[in-house]
Amino acid sequence: MATPVNENGGAESEGRIAPPQRIEPVTQAPRSGLRGLISRIERSCGAAALVFLLLAGVFGVVWSVVTPAFWGHDEITQFGRAYQVAHGGYLPQKIHDDRGPAWGGNVPVSIDALMNYAFNDYQDTPDEPDPMVKDPAAYDRLGGAAVSDQTKQVWFTNTAAYSPIPYVPAAVGIRIAEATGADVGDTVEMTRLAGLLAYLLIVFCALRSLRGHRVQWLALTVSVLPIAVFQAGTVTADTVTNALAILVSALIVKGLFLGQRLTRPETVAALAATVLLPVCKPTYVLLAMLTVLIPVRRFGFGRHRLLADGSEPVAGWQRVIPWACAAVGAIAFAAWMKIAAPTGDGMSLMRPQKQWGTVRPGDQLHGILSDPIHFLRVFGDSIARRDQHWFTQFFGELGFSYVDVPALTILASLLAFAMSIGTAERFTGAAADRLRTWLVLLTMLASVAMIYVTLYMSFTPVGYFIIDGVQGRYFVPLALLTLCVLLRWMPLRLTGIDGRIPVRGAAITVTIATTVAMIAAVVKYTTIVWG
């Protein structure tokens, strides 16, 4: 029986793994000078990875500068948790609060002053056409103050529930700022840039793993969504979470859908992300576990040798390692959930005063188990009332200014998705790989369900008419792998008049479209926030 092959000519059986096929023919005569250097860099890194560094690097810095201090998503509480981690506070710390159970920590008084001003500023916004920032000079004045030695206790129950892992880059940025004597504003900026650097490095590795394959442009489109780059330019645990999710997704696409062998560094990255992602954000624990679906022979374990029949032997330890890493990730997830569970009792303080004490995770869980029909009805009502809002948020609701990205941004992003999806490889494979694809799809559906269930239990008041707190940005980490599952079963692709897939034209279109999307978002945000 003939061995099934994929679109690129790669063997699909687990016994023989085809090497990656480059888009650029390897038989081309080597170029000299600057063009030759650029060509070698492109072949080594991948065009999409280089475009990502340029776009996410430039616009990530732009967002870090044009976003007022602490105007990112939960940036006040995110910074508070990062500061706590930077000074050795790894576990949730309960604090006194007359309103009810609360968790938090200490931050310098001068930083707290800027936090309070920013909070009041975006809470009390003037009517259009006046800019949302009422006094730009106040940010310069408060930001120019020295970081005080005196500290003050602040509330951040919602982020105290997060493990220290996603805050490591931000914590490093805070420590560097302290070592260099940075003022308040520069401390916030350096914390933002440290997170951005982590996003650039992790996602660059993800896109580089897909070099030579057209699906790299789909991974790029997800990675430079305006909401993802905006978050990378502000202080939030989602920066590292999104990056690790994209990394895991890209490596699963390579090892499972493309049928390619992971290199040793890629194998290490996949196994490390399997352990780390579950403790970054609990809703993505199942995504991390999917690395066990990559056939063992496609991991970069040791030297590879062929038997007489062309198959490769697999040692027992090679089969154990992926499952062991998944088990460690699951145990770490369960352990942290137990540690952070008490913080759920204080989440209602994020809601209006009349709803304090109405968020009770235990009661919500009991309601789901005792009356699942009611939960499904609430879930359906949530979709009917809020799905258009989640759709817009997937592209960008920019921080606590609540500025939605413009229509041009959404249209340009959709064009980029159309081109990158339409020119991706046709994923074909053996029956075993098709079964794994079904498991991936079921896992993605379960991950989406976890988003709703988590917010129903941790943020929605008992008896509320919808599942509250769901935001479109929560679906970004699931986007790449979900779209690749659809590509696995969707044979339609874009072709030119000559019948060929327009690889170069599609790459240029994706690059221009994502650039336009980001520029339009920055222009609207700057106009509304700063005037």
N, C-alpha and C positions, 0 to 999 in steps of 0.2 A: 504494500500500500504506500502511495506517495506521501511524503511528509507535508502537511499543510504549510503554506507560506503566507506571510503578510504582504501588504501592498508594496513594501520596500524590498521584498525578496528575502526577508528574514524567516528562519525556521520557527515554527510555532510550537513544536513539541518540547517537552521539558528536557529531553535528552540532549538537545543540541541548540545552542543559543547563538543567534547571528550577531555579529558586531554591528554597532551603529553605522548607518549609512549617512554620509554628509550630503548636504544640499550642493555644496561646491564640489565638483569632481576632483578627486585627489590626483588625477593625471595632468592637471593644468601645470604649465611651466611656471616655476617659481618667479615671482616678481622681485625686483630690487628697489631700493630707495623707500620713500615714505609710503607709497602705495603697497609695496610688498610687506612692510611692517604692519600696516593697517589690515591687510589681508590675513596675515598670520595671527594677529590678535583676534580677528573675527572668527577664524577657524578654531582658535583655542577656547574662546569664551562663548561664542554664539552671538549672532546679531541681536536677538531679542534681549539678551542679558546686558549688552552694551547700551542699547536704547533705554532699557530700564534704569540703568545707573544714571544716564543723562536726565531723563524725564523725572524720575522719582527724586533724584538728588537735587535738581534745580527747584522743582516745585515743592518738595518737602521743606527746603530752606525758606522758600517764599511763604509757605503756610506758617512756619514757625515765627516768621517776622511779622506778617500782617495780622495774625490772630492775637488779639489783646491777651495779656497775661491772664491765665486761668479761665479763658473762655472756651476751652476745648470741652469735650464730653466728660462731665464729672471731673474736670481737671483739678479743682480744688481738693477733692477727696483723693484723687489719684496721686497728686503731688504729696499730700499728707502721708499716704501709705508708702510712697517711694522714699520720703525722708525718714520714715520710721525704719524701713529696711536698710537704708544707708547707714544707720547708727545701731544696727544689731537687733532691731525689733522684728523678729521673724514671725512670731505668733500674734494672733489678735489680742489686743490689750483692752480690757474693759475699763471704762471711765464712768465717772458719776455724771448723771444728767437727770434733772428734775422731771423731764418729760417721760422718761422710761428707760429701758435697757439701751445701752450705748457702748460703742467701741471707738477707739481713736488713739491719739498720741500727741506728742509735743512737736511744735515747729517754732522757729524763731519769731519773736514778736513782730519784727519788721516785715517778715514774709506774710504773717497773718494779717497785717494791716493792708497789704496789697490784695490779699485774698478777699477780705471783707469789702474793700472798695469795688473790686471786680464783681463780686456777687451782687451787690446793690446796683451796680451799673447795668448789668444785663437783666436784672429783675425788673428794673424801672425804666423801660425803654420809651422814648418819646414817639410821637406820631410821625409818620412820613410827611414830608421828605427829610426831616431832620435826621442826622446820623445817629446810630445807636450809642456810640461813644460820646458822652456829653462833654467831657473835658480831657482831651488827649494829654494835656500837660500834667494832669494828675498821675498818669501812668509813668511819665518820665520822672516826676518828683518822687513818687513812692518806689519806683524801680531803681532810682539812683541812690537810695539809702543803703547804708552798710548792713550786712546781715548781723543782727544783734546776737549777743551771747545769751540774753534772757529769752526763755521760751514760754510758750503758752499752749495749753491743752486744747486740741481741736477735735471735732467730731468727723469720723469717716467710717461709719459702720459698714456702708455698702462696699468699700474697697478693703476693709479689714478682713473680709471673707476670702480675699485672694491670697494665694501663696506668694512667697517672696520671689519665686522664679521669674515671672514676667517683669518684675521691677528691677532686675539686676542692672540692665543698661542705664536706666534712670538713676539708680543709686550710685553707680559709678560716676555719672555726670555730676551729681550733687557733691560727691567727695572731691572731684577735680575742682569744682567751683570753690569749695571751701579751702582747698590747698593753694589756690591762686589768689585768694582774697577777693573774689568776685562780689559785686553788689547784688541786691535783690533781683533786679531785672536780668542781669547777666546769669545769675544762678538759674533762673527759670529757663532762659534761653539755652544754656549749656545742658540742662536736663533734657530739654526737648531734642536737641541735636544728638545727644547720646542715644536716645531711642531711635532716631532717624537712622543713625549709622548702623545700629543693629538690624533694622529693617532692610537696609541696602545690602548688607553682607549676607544675611540669611536668604533673602529672595534672589539675590544674584546667584548664589549656589544652586537654588532651585531651578532657575531659568537656564543656567549653564548645563545642568544635567540633561536638558532637552535639546541642546545644540545639535544641529544636523537634522532636526525633525520639525515639520511645519507646525505642530501643535505648540511649539514654543511661543507663537504669537498669541494664542489663546491664553496661555499662562501670563503673558505680558499684559494683555487687556485686563485681566482680573487684578493683577498686581498694581496697576496704575489707575484703578478706579479712583475718582476724586476723593471719595470718602476714605479709602485706604491710605492714600498719600496724606490727606488732611490729618488723620489720626497719627500717622507716622511722624508728622511735624508738631505734635502736641504731646503732653505727658499723659499716657494711658497704658494700662496693661494690655490693651488690644493690639498695640504695635507688635510686640513679640508674639502674641497669640496668633495674629493674622499671618505673620511671617512663617512661623512653624507650621501652620496649617497648609500654607502654599507649598512649603518644602515637602511635607509628607505627601501631599497630593501629586506634586510633580514626580516624585520618585515612584509612587504607585503607578502613575501613568506610564512611566518608562519601563518599569519592571513587569507590569501586568498587561497593559493595553498595547504597548509597543513591542513587548517581548524581548527587550534588550537587557543585557547584564549590567548591573550597577557596578561602578568602580569601587575600590576599597573605601575611599573617602565618602562616596555616596552611601555605601552600606553603613558606615559609622554614623553618618548624618541621619539616615532613616531610623536606625535603632535608637539613637539619642533622642530624636524627636518623639519616638514612640513612648519614651519614658517621661519626657518633659511636657509635651502638649497636654496630657490629662490633668496636670496640676496647674496649668495656666488658666484654663477655663473649663469647668466641668461639662458644659454642653458639647464639647468636642472630643470627649474621651473615646467615643466609638470610632471617630475618624482616625485617631492615632492607632487604634487596634488593627486597622485594615492592612498594616504592613505585613501581617502574618499571611495574607493572601498571596503575596509575591512568591512565586515558586522558589524553593531553596536554591536551585541551580543558578538563579538569576541574581543572587547576592554575590558580592565580591569577597568570598571567603577563600583565603589561601590561594594556592596554585591550582589550576584547572588542567586536568588530563583526561583524555578520551580512552574509553575501552575499545576493544576490537570492533564492537558493533556500532561505534560512533557515539554511544551514550557516555555520560559522565557519572562517576561514582559520587555518592553523597555520604559524608560521614555523619554519625549520629549527633555529634556536637553541633554540626551545622544546622540540623533540623531543630535542635533545642533552643539555640540562641534567639531567634525571632520571637518564639513563644515565651521565653524567659523574660525578654525585655518587655513584651506586652504584659506579662504578669506583674513585673515590677511597676510599670506604669499604672496598672489597675489598682495595685495595692497602695501606691502613693496617692492615687486619686481618692480611694476609700478612706485612707488615713486622714488626708486633709479635709475631706468632707465632714468627718467626725469632729475634727478640731474646730472647723469654722461653723458648724451647725448652730451653736448658740447665737451667732450674730443675726440669724434670721428673725429673732424676736425683736430686733431693733429697727428693722427695715421700714416699718410703718411711719417712722419719723421723717422719712423723705416725702411723705404725702401731705396734703393739707391738714391743718390741725384737727378738723372734724373727723378725719380718718385715722388719727393716731390710735394704735392698738387694734386696728382692724385687719392687719396683715398677720395671719396666724398659719404658718406652714403646716402644722399638725392637723388643724381643722380642714385645710384645703386637701391634704392627702387623704384624709378620712372621707371627704366628700367625693373625691375621684374614685375611690375604691368601692364606696357604698352606692353611689349613683353615677356611674360612668355616662349614662345617657345625658344627664344634666351637663356634665363637662363637655361632651361632644356638641351639645346645643350652644353652649357659651363659645366654644371654639368656632363653630359655624358663624355665629353672630359677629365674632371678632373679624373674621375674614370679610364678611359682607360689609362691615362698617369701616375697616381700616386698610384693606389690601392696597388701595391706590396710594396711600401714604407710605406703606412699607416699600412699594415699588420705587417711589421717588427717593426714599431714604437709602435704598441700595446703591444709588449713584451718589447721593450726598445730601444729608441735612447737617450743616456744618456747625457742630458744636452747640453751645448754649446760646448762641445768637439765633438758633433755629432758622437760619437762612437756607432755603432749599436751593440746590443748584439750578441754573436756568434750563429751559427747554433745549437750548443749543447743546448744552453739555450732555443731556440724556440722549439726544439724537446722534451726536457724534460718537458717544460710547456704544450705542446700538449699532452704528455703522461698523465700528471696530469689531464688535462681537460677530456681526454678520460675515465680515471678511475673514476673521481668524477661525471661525467655525467652518465656514464654507471651503476653506483651503487646507484644513487639517487632514491628517492621514485617515484612511479607512482602516479602522481597527478590526482585524479579523484574527481568528485564533482557533485553537482546538476546543473540544467540548469542555474540558476542565476549565479553560479560561472563560468560557461563556458562563459557566456556573458561578465562577468567582465574580463575574460582572453583576449577576443577579444579587449576590451577597453585598456587593458595593452599593447597589441601588437601594436595597432594603436598609442598609446602614445609613445612607444619606436621609432616607425618609424617617428613620428612627431618630437621627440627629436633629432634624427639623422639629419632630415631635418633642424632643427634649427641651428645645428652646421655649416652646409654648408652656410645657409643663413646669419648667423651672421658674418662669416668670409668673405663672399662675400661683405657684406656691410661695414665692419669695417677694412678690411685689404687688399682687392683686388683692384688694380687700375681699374678705369673705362676703359672698353674695353679690359681688360686682357683676355688671351686665356683660363685660368683655374681659378677655385676658389682657391686662394692662402692662405697659412697659416694653412690648415687643417693638423692635426697631429693625429697619431693613439692613442696617450694617451688620447685624448678627448673622446674616446669611452669606456674607462675603467669604468667610473661610471655607464654606461648603461649595462654592460656585464652581471652581475648576474641576473637581472630581465629578460633580453632578453633570456638568456639561459633557465631560468625556464619556460618561456612561451613556448619555443620549447619542453621542457620536458613534459609540460602539454599535448602535442599532440603526443609525441614520445613514444610508448610503449616498444621499445627495451631496454633491460637492460643486463648487464653482469651477468653470473652465472657460478658457478664452476661445476665440474664433478658430484657433488651430487645434482645439481639443485638449490643450495642456492646462494644467493648473497654474494660474498666474502667481507664482511664489513671490517674485520681486515686487510686482505691482501690489499684491496684498500686503506685503510688509511695509511698503511705503504708505499705503492707505491707512493701515492700523496706526503707524507712527504719527501721521498727520492728524488723524481723527482724535487720538488720545491727547495730543498736544492742544488741539482746539478745545476739547472738552475741559481740560484743566485751565486754560487761559480764560475761557468764558466763566468758569466757576470763581476764579480769583477776582475777575473784574466785578462780578455781581457782589461778591462778599465785601470787597473793599469799598464799593460804592455805598452799600447799605450800612455797613458797620462804621466806617470812618468818614464817609461823605465825599 
